[in-house]
C-alpha cells in the first residue's frame, strides 16, 4: 500500500548483513513521512498511521521522534520493536548524538533517506552511524534507492535496502557478485591484498 503520506518501497527488502550472503525478505515496515506541515493541528501531527495492510512496524522521521519520543505509547511501541526512525538526507545527526545513543536501546532499525538518486548525503549518514555511533543494528537505505547504489551502500554501512518499487530484485541480488576483490577499506572489512 502506498499513499501520499508514505514513502514507497519495494515489497521485498534486500538484506546483506556483514559476513553473510545477500537475501530477500518481505518488507514489514511502513515508511511514514510524518506530518511536516507547520499549519496542521498538533494532535494530527502526533498520530502514527494505522498499521494495516500487512505492515506491523513503522519507520518515523527522526524529526518527529525528537518531538514525540517521550510519549508513553510511543515508548511502548518502540520497546516492542514496532517503531524505528529514518534520517532525512539533510539531517545533522551529530547535533542529536545523545538522543541517537538513547535510541540504540529501542530502535530495531534505522534508515537513511535518499530523496533522489543523485543525492548521496545519506551515504554519509550510514557511515557516521557505523563509525561515530558504533551502530551495530540494521541500517536501511530508503527512498529513491536504485540497484546502482547497492555496492557503495554496502561499503559505507547499509545492510538492508528498500529498493524503489520498480527495481528488479533478481538483478539486485547479483550486484554483490560483480567484484571479487575490494581495493578500499570499508565497514565490511579491509581491502584485498593484491599480489603481483
Beta strands, then each sheet from edge to edge (+ up, - down):
strand 1: 12-15
strand 2: 23-26
strand 3: 29-31
strand 4: 57-61
strand 5: 83-87
strand 6: 109-114
strand 7: 138-143
strand 8: 160-161
sheet 1: 2+ 1- 8+ 7+ 6+ 5+ 4+ 3+
end
